Amino acid sequence: MQITVTINEKKGTYNIAADDILADTLRSQGYMSIRKGCDTSCCGLCTVWIDGKPALSCTVPAFRVDGKTLVTIEGVQQEAEEFAQILAKEGAEQCGFCSPGFIMTVLAMKRELTNPTEDEIIHYLTGNLCRCTGYMGQLRAIKKYLGVA
C-alpha cells in the first residue's frame, strides 16, 4: 500500500505494509531520531508531531498518517538546539537517549500552553520517561525555556 505524507516540509510517497508502525516507517526513511523503548506508548521516546500535535509513533499504524503532515526533531533543529542547550546548562542532559522525544514534547508544549504552571508542565510531560535524571533538572530547564517562574 502507498501513503503520501509530508515529513519536515517534504512531501513524499512511501510503500508500506498494512501492518507497519509509524516509528518503523520513519526510521526506514532515515529519521533516526525516532527511538523505541517500550512499544506500548509509555516512554515518549518515539514522539513526533502529527498535524502539529505530539503523538507516540510506536503505536500509530503508518497508514493512519496518509495525507497528514509530520514533524520529527530533524524538522525543528534550531528550536531543539536552543532547548537542548538550556537542558545541558541545567545538568539535565545525561545519556541523551530520551532527548529527541522529550524535546519534541517540550516544543509542542511551548506552542500549546501559555504561561503553564508547574503542575501543568508535569502533567503535559506524563509519559516521557528518563532513566538517567531525577527530573528536577529537566523541570528547571523547561521553566527557563518557557520563561515561567
N, C-alpha and C positions, 0 to 999 in steps of 0.2 A: 504494500500500500504506500501511497505517497502523501506527504504532508507539505504544505507551504507555510513557512513561518519566517518572521523577521527576528533575527538574533543580533542584538547590538547594532541595530540600524542597517543590517544587511539581510535582504530578503533572499531566501533560498528554498529549494525543493529537495526533500530528503526521502529516501526509500527506507521504510521501517517495516518491521514485522508487527502484526496486530497486537502482540503482547509486549512490545518494547516499552520500557520505562524511560521517562524523560531524562533522568540523570545519566543513564547509559547512552542514550542517543546523543546528548550533548558532549559527553566525553569522547564518543566515537568521532565526533566532528572537531575535536581538538580543544574543547573547552575544559582544560584540565583543572581549573579551579573548583569544579564541581566534585565534591567528595561525598563518599557514602560511609556512614559509620554505623547505621542501625537498620536501614531498610524498613523502618516502621514509623517514620515521621516523628521521631522523638529527640533527635540530637541537633538538628538545624544545620548540619554540615553542607547539605545539598541545596541551600536556599538560593532561589533565583526569583526574578520578578516576572510574573505573567500579567500582561496588560497593566503594569505598574504596581501590582500587589505582590508581596512576598509569598512564595509558595515553596513547599518542600518537594523537590523534583524526584525524590526517590520513591514517591508513591503516586505520581501523576503518570497515567498512561500517555505515551508520546502522541498518540492520535488526538488527544484532547487539546493540543496546542495548535492544531491546524487553523491557519488564518489569524493566529494571535501574534503578539509582539513579546519577545523575551529579552531580558537583560541579565547578563551574568556580570561578575565583577570585572571582567575584561572590558565591559562596556561603560564602566563608571570609574576608570582608573584614577583620574585626578581626584575625585571626591574620596575614593577609597584610600588613596595615599595620604590625603590630608588627615583623615581619621586615624589611619594606621600609625602615623607619626605621633599623634596625641596618645594613642594606646601605648606605644612604646615608652613615651616620656612618663607615663603614669605607672610603669612597671607591670603592665597588664598583658604584655606580649610574651608568651612563653614559647612553646614548640611551633605554634602557627598553624597547626592542622585545622583547627576550628575557625581560623580567621576569615576566610572568604565568606562562609555562610553567616558568621556573626556580623561582619561588616555590612553585608547586604541587608541584614535585618535592621541594623542601626541607621543606615542611609534611608531605608524605607520609613523608619520611624520619624526621621527628621522631616520627610516630605508629608507625613500624615498627621503628626501631632504638633500642636503649638504649645510651647512652654509646659511640657509634661512634668508632672510631679514624680518623685522618686518611685512611688507605688505604680504609677502608670508605666514608667520605664521598665521596672521589674516585670510587670505583667506582660508588656509587649515582647520582652525577651524570653518569656517562658518557652521552653523547648529548645533553646540554644545552650548546648552543654559544652563545658570546657573542663578537661580533666587536669589541667595544669595550674589554674589560678583559683583564688578564693572569691572571685567575682567582685571584690571591693575595688580593685584597681580598674577593672572594666567599667564599673559604675561611675567612678571618678572621671574616667576618660569620656564617657558618654555625656555626663553632665557638662564637662568642659566644652565638648564639641557642640552640644546643643545650646550652650550659653544659658543654662539654668543653674540655680543655686543648689 
